[in-house]
Amino acid sequence: MKTYTTFKDIEHDLTRHKLERDIAWEELKLIKTEYKQDLEPLNWISTALKLTGKYSFIAMIRNWLFKK
């Protein structure tokens, strides 16, 4: 545990800890917003359409190259 010699040192550390806590809180709010956006149904649909298009294109190329 740190030993303080003046009230100025105490105030300095309290201010620093408050700022660190505020920064951590803002980071948590940002992460929450990012997760909320990632879990929206439109984002899921968009991702599904991209994957479907990609694999459909690959299947078309494979069928075109390896015709039976």
N, C-alpha and C positions, 0 to 999 in steps of 0.2 A: 504494500500500500504506500502511496506517495505521501510524503510529509510536506505540508505547506508551511511557508514561513511568513507570507504576507497575504492579505486579502486580495491583492491584485493578482497573485498567482491563482487563487481560487476562482476569481471572476474570469480570468483568462481561460482556465480549463472548463469552466461551466459554459462559457460562450462557445468554445471549440466543440464540446460534446453536443450542445444544442444544434450547432450547424451540421455536425455529422449525422445526428438523428433526422434533421430536416432533409438532408440529401438522401438518406436511406428511404425515407417516406416517399419522396418524389420518385425515386427509382422503382419502388413497389407500385406506385400508381401507374407508372409507365408500363411496367410488366403486365399489370392487370388489363390495361387498355389493349396491349398487343395480343394477349390471350383472347380477349373478347372479340377482337377483329378476326383472329385466326379461326374462331369457332363459329363464325356467322355462316348460315347456310349458303349464301351466295358464294363465299370463298370455297366451300366444299364442292359446289356445283361446277365452279370454274376449274378447279383442280381435276375433277372427274372428267370434264370435257377435254381438257388438255391431254390427259392420259389416254383417253379413248381415241382421240385423234392421232396421237403418236403411235399407238399400237395398231390402229387400223392402217395407217400409212405403211408401217413395217410389214404387216400381213399382205397388203397389196403388192409391195415390192417383192416379197418372198414368192407370192403366187405368180407374179410376172416372170421372175427369174427361173423358177423351178416348175414350169408348166408340165403337167402330166400328159 
